[in-house]
Amino acid sequence: MKLIRFGIAGFLIQIGALWAFILISRTDYAPFGKPLVIVLAIVALGTLLWHEVRKTPSYAPLCLLPLVLSLGYLVAFHLLGLIGFRGLMKDLQFDIDYLWSILGVLVTVSLLYGIATTALALLARTRFRREP
């Protein structure tokens, strides 16, 4: 899968999971529905990462995968906020505190995706190596 398709697929999974999380949190099924949405999102993103890691021949392009997923998460989070909560637009200010908080989220999510990508890459390169 090319990097753009990978990014779009990751974005769609993340925006769908965030949307489902918001919808389920407003129902009576929230106590078991929210953890279920989180687990399904992790499984879907893990499967997407696994397929991409196995297809990538070298380690250099693997470094872009966590960054693409992290940027997709930030875009999904903000797009969903704009669509679902239009009242937030009047309070939106791009001050330095907001930008630092976005950077903090980007670093945290990138680290989580980076750890997952590294673990899956090591697993794919050692245990599930494809023979030519």
C-alpha positions in Angstrom: 0.0 0.0 0.0 1.4 3.4 -0.9 2.0 5.9 1.9 -0.9 8.1 0.8 -3.4 5.2 0.8 -2.0 4.1 4.1 -2.6 7.6 5.5 -6.1 7.8 4.2 -7.0 4.3 5.5 -5.5 5.3 8.9 -7.4 8.5 8.9 -10.7 6.8 8.1 -10.2 4.2 10.9 -9.3 6.9 13.4 -12.2 9.3 12.5 -14.6 6.4 12.5 -13.4 5.2 15.9 -13.5 8.7 17.4 -17.0 9.2 16.0 -18.2 5.9 17.3 -16.7 6.7 20.7 -18.5 10.0 20.9 -21.8 8.4 19.8 -21.6 5.5 22.2 -20.5 7.7 25.2 -23.9 9.4 25.0 -25.9 6.1 25.3 -26.6 3.7 28.1 -24.1 1.3 26.6 -21.1 3.5 27.4 -19.6 1.4 30.1 -18.8 -1.5 27.8 -19.2 0.3 24.5 -16.3 2.7 24.9 -13.7 0.0 25.7 -15.0 -2.0 22.8 -14.5 0.9 20.4 -11.0 1.4 21.7 -10.1 -2.3 21.2 -11.6 -2.4 17.7 -9.7 0.7 16.7 -6.4 -0.8 18.1 -7.1 -4.0 16.2 -7.9 -2.2 13.0 -4.9 0.1 13.2 -2.7 -2.8 14.2 -3.8 -4.8 11.2 -3.2 -1.9 8.9 0.3 -1.4 10.4 1.0 -5.2 10.2 0.2 -5.3 6.5 2.2 -2.2 5.7 5.2 -3.3 7.8 5.3 -6.7 6.0 5.3 -5.1 2.6 7.9 -2.5 3.3 11.3 -3.8 2.1 13.6 -1.5 4.1 13.6 0.3 7.4 13.7 3.9 6.1 10.1 4.1 4.9 9.0 2.5 8.2 9.9 5.7 10.0 7.2 7.6 8.1 4.4 5.3 9.2 4.0 6.5 12.8 4.2 10.1 11.6 1.5 9.6 9.0 -0.8 8.0 11.5 -0.2 10.7 14.1 -0.9 13.5 11.6 -4.1 11.6 10.6 -5.2 11.4 14.2 -4.7 15.1 14.7 -6.6 15.9 11.5 -9.4 13.4 12.4 -9.7 14.9 15.9 -9.9 18.5 14.7 -12.2 17.7 11.8 -14.6 15.8 14.0 -14.5 18.6 16.5 -15.4 21.1 13.7 -18.2 18.9 12.4 -19.7 17.7 15.6 -19.1 20.7 17.9 -19.5 23.9 15.8 -19.7 26.1 18.9 -16.0 25.4 19.5 -15.1 27.6 16.5 -15.9 30.8 18.3 -13.4 29.9 21.1 -10.7 28.7 18.8 -7.5 30.7 19.2 -4.1 29.7 17.9 -2.1 30.9 20.8 1.2 29.3 22.0 -0.5 27.2 24.6 -2.8 25.6 22.0 0.1 24.9 19.7 2.2 23.4 22.6 -0.7 21.1 23.5 -1.0 20.0 19.9 2.7 19.3 19.8 2.4 17.3 23.0 -0.4 15.2 21.5 1.6 14.7 18.3 4.7 13.5 20.2 2.7 11.2 22.4 0.7 9.6 19.6 3.8 9.4 17.4 5.7 7.6 20.2 2.8 5.1 20.7 2.6 4.4 16.9 6.4 4.3 16.7 6.6 1.6 19.4 3.9 -0.4 17.7 5.6 -0.1 14.3 9.0 -1.1 15.8 7.5 -4.1 17.5 5.6 -5.2 14.4 8.7 -4.6 12.2 10.9 -6.7 14.5 8.3 -9.4 14.6 7.8 -9.4 10.9 11.6 -9.4 10.2 12.4 -12.2 12.6 9.5 -14.5 13.1 7.3 -14.1 10.0 10.0 -13.5 7.4 8.8 -14.2 3.8 11.0 -16.5 1.9 11.8 -15.6 -1.8 
